[in-house]
């Protein structure tokens, strides 16, 4: 965590003079400058001062309450974060305060160490936000398409992918896109279609791994009314829907062997019949296939037809895993964060430099999709502010398994509780049961940690 100067000015807002005095003494002893306010009106006036670095805010006060202060201060919470300290119990107040942008929420009676720890974290977050803003003053203002519609990368392997897309786009030849899960195979298919002469026609996708063979046949070719139970009307299949455009077979390696022969016939002749029908239909589609499987090995094992493979594999585009192009990670991460900032109107969302370094060092077995999910989770935990290491690590660091692994058949709630118990126990073990350090590592307050220790009956 960045070192925080102890001369910041902190505003303490509470109508209880005893609590206000105790908090002021605590903060002054730590070297902070302190100002006081006894109600919401005084707080709003004090918050107009640009020298206030942080506010400790009570919720229940006469005249103007803390929730109103939070709402009025919403557009300046990045420059002056607010920690809510209140006697109001229950989840409703906590949820409302956090939705309004409070940095954290501490209930009375509070632990003084918890207050200091939370203040230090909030000021460190504020310092990070200023650092990121200085480094990337225009990062969130750059116009960019959503990440789903554009491939990102400057690594030579990705430049080769872009060249191949450009060469094959204006042909009607079949393309086979290979790559691990999460590398962006569907993005390649979409880019080929968008740059082709068929761009104004439909781009239709079907996931061969998501449906049973019976349902998949109906999805591909359509069905007639009464063809099977539940077929209450005639339905067009994907070949009809994509006529004139592009049809993507995602996870083609999972296509049932029986359907492979029927697909081969359509690719050879352009003809097919709906399930339960006799009428021969015609379809003019450009076929793109994608898979993470080794189709050559599947051919050897008689799991994939060799003649179909050659029909699909006129041009091959192979996507590198993210770990093989780690130089692209800062670019990808920045793009993901800016997309989240636009989606949720988080103008202050950004990545701390150490967060970018951590992302770059990770192996990412789930590739770009995994990193997107980790960043989305971390941005949410950061409340739309600067994503620090504390927000990233809990989302991705492995958890040590023990002999009492969660039994099969447990409910989701039981599995989540057991996972949380193990994470907390591991953090306490790694910090020799230093609760302040463990809470900091977990990204929660000491009070939350104490509650979890009691809940799970953890002992040194």
Residue pairs with C-beta under 8 A, 6 or more apart in sequence:
1 120
1 121
1 124
1 388
1 390
1 440
2 124
2 127
2 128
2 131
4 120
4 123
4 124
4 127
6 30
6 31
6 32
7 31
7 32
7 33
8 32
8 33
8 53
8 54
8 123
9 32
9 33
9 34
9 35
9 51
9 52
9 53
10 27
10 32
10 33
10 34
10 35
10 52
10 53
10 54
10 55
10 56
10 119
11 34
11 35
11 36
11 37
11 43
11 46
11 47
11 52
11 54
11 55
11 56
12 20
12 23
12 24
12 27
12 34
12 35
12 36
12 37
12 55
12 56
13 20
13 36
13 37
13 38
13 39
13 40
13 42
13 43
13 46
13 55
13 56
13 57
13 58
13 61
13 66
13 69
14 20
14 23
14 38
14 56
14 58
14 61
14 85
15 38
15 39
15 58
15 60
15 61
15 62
16 58
17 38
19 58
19 108
20 36
20 38
23 34
23 56
23 85
23 115
24 34
24 36
26 112
26 115
26 116
27 34
27 119
28 34
30 116
32 119
35 46
35 52
37 43
37 45
37 46
38 61
39 61
39 62
39 63
39 64
40 61
40 63
40 64
40 65
40 66
40 68
40 69
41 63
41 64
43 55
43 57
43 64
43 66
43 69
44 64
44 69
44 72
44 73
46 52
47 55
47 69
47 73
47 76
47 80
50 79
52 80
53 80
53 123
53 126
54 80
54 81
54 82
54 83
54 119
54 122
54 123
54 126
55 73
55 80
55 81
55 82
55 83
56 82
56 83
56 85
56 115
56 119
57 66
57 69
57 70
57 82
57 83
57 84
57 85
57 102
58 66
58 84
58 85
58 86
59 65
59 66
59 67
59 84
59 86
59 88
59 93
59 97
60 66
60 86
60 87
60 88
66 84
66 86
66 97
67 96
67 97
67 100
69 82
70 82
70 84
70 97
70 100
70 101
70 102
71 100
73 80
73 82
74 100
74 101
77 101
77 102
77 103
78 126
78 129
78 348
78 385
79 126
80 126
81 103
81 122
81 123
81 125
81 126
82 101
82 102
82 103
83 102
83 103
83 104
83 105
83 106
83 115
83 118
83 119
83 122
84 97
84 102
84 104
84 105
84 106
85 106
85 107
85 108
85 110
85 115
86 93
86 105
86 106
86 107
86 108
87 107
87 108
88 107
89 107
93 105
94 105
97 105
98 105
98 383
101 383
103 118
103 122
103 125
103 383
104 118
104 121
104 122
104 445
106 114
106 115
106 118
106 445
106 447
107 447
110 447
111 446
111 447
111 450
113 436
113 446
114 445
114 446
114 447
117 436
117 439
117 440
117 445
117 446
118 445
121 390
121 440
124 388
125 382
125 385
125 386
125 388
128 352
128 386
128 388
129 348
129 350
129 385
129 386
131 352
131 353
132 350
132 351
132 352
132 353
132 386
133 348
133 350
135 353
136 334
136 350
139 334
139 338
139 350
140 338
140 341
140 342
140 347
140 349
140 350
142 338
144 150
144 335
144 338
144 339
146 339
147 335
147 336
147 339
147 372
148 187
149 187
149 190
149 194
150 187
150 191
151 158
151 161
151 162
151 184
151 187
151 188
151 191
152 328
152 331
152 332
152 335
153 159
153 161
153 325
153 328
153 331
153 332
154 327
154 328
154 331
155 320
155 324
155 325
155 327
155 328
157 320
157 324
157 325
158 320
158 325
158 328
161 188
161 317
161 318
161 319
164 315
164 317
165 188
165 191
165 192
165 195
165 317
166 195
168 175
168 192
168 315
168 317
169 191
169 192
169 195
169 196
170 195
170 196
170 197
172 286
173 314
173 315
174 267
174 286
174 287
174 288
174 289
174 311
174 312
174 313
174 314
174 315
175 189
175 192
175 287
175 288
175 289
175 314
175 315
175 316
175 317
176 252
176 288
176 289
176 290
176 291
176 295
176 312
176 313
176 314
176 315
176 316
176 317
177 185
177 188
177 189
177 288
177 289
177 290
177 291
177 316
177 317
177 318
177 319
178 185
178 290
178 291
178 292
178 316
178 317
178 318
178 319
179 185
179 290
179 292
179 318
179 319
179 320
179 321
180 292
180 319
180 321
180 367
181 292
181 366
181 367
181 369
182 322
182 366
182 367
182 368
182 369
182 370
183 319
183 320
183 321
183 322
183 367
183 368
184 319
184 367
184 368
185 250
185 290
185 291
185 292
185 319
186 205
186 248
186 250
186 290
188 290
188 317
188 319
189 203
189 205
189 246
189 248
189 288
189 290
190 203
192 246
192 288
193 199
193 203
193 245
193 246
193 286
193 288
194 203
196 246
196 286
198 244
198 245
198 246
198 286
201 242
201 243
201 244
201 245
201 246
202 241
202 242
202 243
202 244
202 245
202 246
203 242
203 245
203 246
203 248
204 238
204 241
204 242
204 245
204 246
204 247
204 248
205 247
205 248
205 250
206 216
206 219
206 220
206 238
206 247
206 248
206 249
206 250
207 250
207 251
208 216
208 249
208 250
208 251
208 252
208 253
208 254
208 255
209 250
209 251
209 254
210 251
211 219
213 256
213 258
213 259
214 228
216 255
216 256
216 259
217 259
217 262
217 275
218 227
218 228
218 231
218 235
218 237
218 275
219 237
219 238
220 237
220 238
220 239
220 259
220 262
220 263
220 272
221 237
221 239
221 262
221 272
221 273
221 274
221 275
222 234
222 235
222 236
222 237
222 239
222 240
222 274
222 275
223 231
223 234
223 235
223 237
223 274
223 275
223 276
223 277
224 231
224 234
224 274
224 275
224 276
224 277
225 231
225 232
225 233
225 234
225 276
226 276
227 274
227 275
227 276
227 277
228 275
228 276
231 275
231 276
234 274
235 274
237 272
237 274
238 247
239 247
239 266
239 272
239 281
239 283
239 285
240 281
240 283
242 283
242 285
243 283
243 284
243 285
244 284
244 285
245 285
245 286
246 285
246 286
246 287
246 288
247 285
247 286
247 287
247 288
248 288
248 289
248 290
249 255
249 287
249 288
249 289
249 290
249 312
250 290
251 290
251 291
251 292
251 293
252 289
252 290
252 291
252 295
252 312
253 291
253 292
253 293
253 295
253 298
253 304
254 291
254 293
255 263
255 304
257 303
257 304
257 305
260 304
260 305
260 308
261 305
261 308
262 272
263 308
264 305
264 307
264 308
264 311
265 271
265 272
266 272
266 283
267 287
267 308
267 311
267 312
268 311
270 282
270 283
270 284
271 280
271 281
271 282
272 280
272 281
272 283
273 279
273 280
273 281
274 281
287 312
289 312
295 304
295 309
295 313
296 309
298 304
299 305
299 306
299 309
321 364
321 367
322 328
322 329
322 332
322 364
322 367
322 368
322 371
323 363
323 364
326 360
326 361
329 356
329 359
329 360
329 371
330 356
330 359
330 360
332 368
332 371
333 351
333 356
333 359
333 371
333 375
334 351
336 371
336 372
336 375
336 376
337 349
337 350
337 351
337 375
337 379
337 387
340 346
340 349
340 375
340 376
340 379
341 347
341 349
341 384
344 384
346 379
346 384
346 385
348 384
348 385
348 386
349 379
349 382
349 384
349 385
349 386
349 387
350 385
350 386
350 387
351 359
351 386
351 387
352 386
352 387
352 388
352 389
354 388
354 389
355 378
355 387
355 388
355 389
355 391
355 392
358 389
358 392
358 393
359 371
359 375
359 392
362 371
362 396
364 370
364 371
366 373
374 392
374 395
374 396
375 387
377 395
378 387
378 391
378 392
378 395
379 387
379 391
381 391
381 394
381 395
381 443
382 388
382 391
390 440
390 441
390 443
391 443
393 441
393 443
394 423
394 442
394 443
399 419
399 422
399 423
399 426
400 422
400 426
402 422
406 414
406 415
406 418
406 419
410 418
417 456
420 452
420 456
421 456
421 458
423 442
424 438
424 442
424 449
424 452
424 453
424 456
424 458
425 456
425 458
427 438
427 441
427 442
428 435
428 438
428 453
428 458
428 460
430 438
430 441
431 437
431 438
431 441
433 460
435 446
435 449
435 450
435 453
436 446
438 449
439 445
439 446
439 448
439 449
442 449
444 452
452 458
